[in-house]
């Protein structure tokens, strides 16, 4: 609620963190690129919901995965952008990635994009989802 005088409230300045600490972030380094063979090996860091741009009025789930190994592609297929270990990237829930919802936060996961099964808008994007062997 805005103050009665019409001015915006003063934003608090965050104090400096102790040496060796960095500010926690909820932002993503980028979105997992759907290019055949692209793979992320990482740790599941939860999920959130956003408005679905294809189904107005509906929500879709986005999984947050922290990169542990390698440099998965992010962004547009031809952008050449990569994520680095420690970055958190977003991955949309699909029929194939829905399995990630069965795992607890902190679970090690591997997700590989295989390709699109068909040319139509409704044809599925195929992913492999795996966890380490016990």
Secondary structure, DSSP 8 states (H G I E B T S, - for coil): ---TTS------------TT--------SEEB---TT-EEEEEEEEEEEEE-SSSTT-EEEEEEEEEEES--BBSSTTS--B--TT-EEEEE--TTGGGGGGS-TT-EEEEEEEEESSSSTTS-EEEEEE----
